[in-house]
Amino acid sequence: MANADNAYGFIPVNMDGSPYNGATMRCVFAAGDATATFIGDAVKIAGTSINGSPTIAQCAAGDPVLGVVTSFEASPATSLEDQYRKASTERYCQVAMAHGGYFMIQDDSDAAALPITEAGDNADFIVGTGSTVTGLSAMEIDESTATTTSTLDLQLWGPVFRDDNEAGSANADWIVSFNDPQTKPFRTGV
């Protein structure tokens, strides 16, 4: 059975060896940030705060990662139906921390499927345009970057063990962790 090509970004599944229990940190996107952001997007600290919450911005490949957006708070400045953050809109969200976290994400499989022998290697992620209907991210593993290089964004732990996930085939779901979380000890600040 072929895997569905259905990007959804990062989903937290484990924290420091225990099942993920929903723990998050309240963060905010500043109105000056012109990038629309979605549930499942990796984010980084933007270097300021609003009302005691750190401002964040969507990550690009190569950026250190604070965490992953898990939800957006309702805001009178936006439509209550909006499940994502519109560009240039101040919006609060909840972020699952990258440090100590393991996440599920889909392989982009543009050139070839990510083979199961890549488990333990590293790879970058790619940023796509998320869905304004579902609010879900389009971030995926960049299969073409998988190698042993330690400076890549993600460590690949292995394909998700699930009946509807065909490991080693296009668009498989994988468990990953971030190689450069912004909250790791003794890290240089932004």
VEXMAR-154009 format. One record per atom (N, C-alpha, C): residue in one letter; x, y, z. Coordinates in steps of 0.1 Angstrom, whole numbers, plus 5000, padded with zeros to 4 digits. Last residue first. Example, Ala and Ser with C-alpha at 12.3 -4.5 7.8 and 13.67 -1.06 7.14 Angstrom:
% VEXMAR-154009
S512849785071 S513749895071 S512950005079 A513249435078 A512349555078 A513249675078 
//
This chain:
% VEXMAR-154009
V520453435207 V520153495194 V520853625193 G523253275226 G521853335224 G521753385210 T524852965226 T524953105224 T523553155221 R524152715251 R524052765237 R524152915237 F524152595276 F525352655271 F525352695257 P521552355269 P522452425278 P523752475271 K519052425244 K520052335250 K521052415259 T517152585232 T517152585247 T518152485253 Q517252555205 Q517752685211 Q517852685226 P518652255191 P517552325198 P518052455205 D519852115167 D520252245173 D519152315180 N518751875159 N520151875162 N520552005169 F515551735168 F516351855163 F517751855168 S514551415158 S514751505168 S515551625162 V511951195144 V513151275143 V513351355156 I510250935128 I510550995140 I511851065140 W508350955097 W509550925104 W509550985118 D506250835072 D506350905084 D507550855092 A506850835036 A506750765049 A506950865060 N506950915009 N506150985018 N505950905031 A507950604994 A507750744993 A506750795003 S509250355016 S508550395005 S508350545005 G510450295040 G511250275028 G510550315016 A507350175055 A508750225056 A509550195044 E504250265052 E505150175045 E506550225045 N501850285074 N503050365071 N504050265065 D499650155085 D499450235072 D500650315068 D500650025108 D500249945097 D500050025084 R503750155121 R502250165120 R501850095107 F506450305132 F505850165131 F504350165132 V508050545114 V507050515124 V506450375121 P511550505108 P510250515103 P509250485115 G514050675128 G513450565121 G512050585117 W515550905135 W515550785144 W514950665137 L517551145122 L516551055118 L516550925127 Q517951475133 Q518451335134 Q517351245131 L518051775114 L517351665121 L518151545122 D519751975102 D518652015111 D518151895120 L523351915100 L521951915094 L520951935105 T525851885111 T525252015111 T523852025104 S526851625107 S526151655120 S525551795121 T526351405081 T526751535085 T526051585097 T525451165070 T526051155084 T526451295089 T522351225053 T523751185053 T524151185068 A519851355033 A520151255043 A521551205042 T518851525014 T519951575022 T520451475032 S516651425001 S517851434993 S519051475002 E514551455019 E515151325017 E516451335010 D513751675041 D514351685027 D515151555025 I510751625058 I512151585057 I512551605043 E508551915057 E508851775055 E510351755056 M505852155062 M507252115064 M507451965063 A503352255060 A503852175048 A505352135050 S500952265087 S502252295080 S502452205068 L497452325088 L498552245090 L499752285081 G495052445084 G495952515093 G497252435095 T493152375066 T493352285078 T494152355088 V493252605049 V491952545052 V492152465065 T495752685044 T494852785050 T493552725054 S498552485047 S497152485043 S496352595051 G501852605040 G500852535047 G499452555042 T504352575017 T503252655020 T502152575027 G507352435032 G506352445021 G505252545026 V510652375039 V509452455043 V508652465030 I512452085048 I512052185039 I510852255043 F515251985069 F513751985066 F513552095055 D518151765065 D517451895067 D515951885065 A519451495085 A518851545072 A518351685076 N521451205096 N520851345097 N520251385084 D521050865107 D521750975100 D521051105103 G519450695120 G520650725127 G521450835120 A518250555091 A518050565105 A519350595112 E518750485065 E519150615069 E518850645084 T517650245059 T519050235063 T519550375067 I515150285049 I515250265064 I516650265069 P515250555025 P515450415029 P515550405044 L513050765012 L514050765023 L514150625028 A512550754977 A512050724991 A513250725000 A513551024956 A513450884959 A512950864974 A512751294951 A513651224942 A513551074944 D510851364970 D510851424957 D511651344947 S510251284997 S510351184986 S510251244972 D509651395022 D509151465010 D509251374998 D508451225051 D509551235041 D508951305028 Q506751375078 Q506751305066 Q507951335058 I507251335114 I507151425102 I507251335089 M507151345149 M506851275137 M506751375125 F509751405173 F508651445165 F508451355153 Y510951445206 Y510951365194 Y509651395186 G512851665227 G511551625221 G511851535208 G514951785238 G514551665245 G513251605238 H514052085225 H515152025233 H514551905241 A511752195214 A512552105206 A513552025215 M508552225230 M509952255230 M510752145222 A505652335215 A506252215221 A507752235219 V503852625219 V504952565212 V505452455221 Q500952815211 Q501552715220 Q502652645212 C500453165204 C500353025201 C501052945212 Y499153475193 Y499753395204 Y499553245200 R499753715168 R498953605173 R499753515182 E499653985147 E500053945160 E499153825165 T500253955113 T499253955123 T499853905137 S501753905090 S501654045095 S500554055105 A499953625078 A501153705077 A500753845083 K497953435101 K498053505088 K499353595089 R498253125115 R498553265117 R498853335104 Y495452895114 Y496852935112 Y497053075115 Q492752865115 Q493552765123 Q495052785121 D490153085116 D491553075112 D492252975121 E487653125128 E487853005120 E489252985116 L487753375139 L487753265148 L487953135141 S489853605122 S488653525122 S488753405131 T491653835144 T491553745132 T490253675133 A491553985166 A492154055154 A492053965142 P490753825187 P489753915181 P490253985168 S491853495186 S492253635187 S491153715180 A492753185201 A491753265194 A492153415196 E496053045197 E494953095205 E494053185197 F497052755179 F496952905180 F495852945189 S499352475185 S498052535183 S498152695184 T501952395182 T500952295183 T499552345182 V505052465166 V503652525169 V502652405170 V508052355181 V507052335171 V505652395175 G511152525190 G510152415191 G509152415179 L513552655184 L512952665197 L511952545200 V516252575164 V514852555166 V514452565181 P518552745141 P518252675154 P516752675157 D518252695106 D518052775118 D518052685130 G518452505085 G519652565090 G519552645103 A515452605069 A516452505071 A517752565075 A513752845089 A514152795076 A515152685079 C510952895112 C512352855109 C512552825094 Q508953175120 Q509053045114 Q510553015110 A509553325152 A509353335138 A509553195132 I508453485183 I509053375175 I508753405160 T508753645214 T508353645200 T509153545193 P507853525247 P508853545236 P508253555222 S505653715268 S505853595259 S506853625249 G505353955281 G506053845288 G506153715280 N504254125261 N503454085273 N504053965280 I506554015239 I505354095240 I504554035252 S510054025232 S508953965238 S507754065238 T512853925210 T512154025218 T510953955225 G513953725192 G514753825199 G514053935207 A512653515181 A512853625172 A513653745180 I513253165183 I513153295190 I513453405181 K511652965158 K512853005165 K512453135173 V509752665148 V509952815150 V511152835158 A508152445125 A509252465134 A509552615136 D504652385122 D505852455118 D506952465129 G502352285133 G503452185129 G504652255124 I500252525121 I500352425131 I501352315126 F501952805104 F500952695105 F501252605117 T502153145092 T502753025100 T501652935103 A503253395070 A502153315075 A502753185081 T505453655075 T505453515071 T504253445077 A506153905085 A505353895073 A505253755067 D506054045116 D506453925109 D505553895097 G504754255129 G505754285119 G506354165111 A503254145149 A502554185137 A503554225126 A504953845162 A504753995162 A504054035149 F503753565178 F504253615165 F503953765165 V504553425210 V503753515201 V504453555188 C503953145233 C504753235225 C503953325216 R503852925259 R503153035252 R504153125246 M504852595256 M505152725261 M504452825253 T503552275267 T503852375257 T504352495264 A502751925270 A503352045276 A503852145265 G501651695262 G500951815258 G501551945264 N503051465267 N501851495275 N501251625272 Y504651205250 Y504451355250 Y503051375257 P506050945269 P505050995260 P504851145261 S509650995276 S508250965280 S507251005270 G512051075266 G511850935268 G510450895273 D511751355262 D512751305272 D512451155276 M508851305248 M509551415254 M510451345265 N507051235218 N507851185229 N508651305235 V505751365197 V505351225201 V505951175213 P504651645179 P505351595190 P504851455194 I504851675145 I503951645155 I504751585167 F505551895118 F506051825129 F504951795140 G503751875087 G504751945096 G505251845107 Y502151745069 Y501551805081 Y502451865091 A501551625036 A502451695046 A501651755057 N500851365021 N499951455029 N500751525040 D500651125001 D501451245001 D500651355008 A500250805017 A499650925011 A500651045012 N502050515006 N501750625016 N501150745010 A500650224991 A501450344990 A501050445001 M500849885000 M500050005000 M500950125000 
//
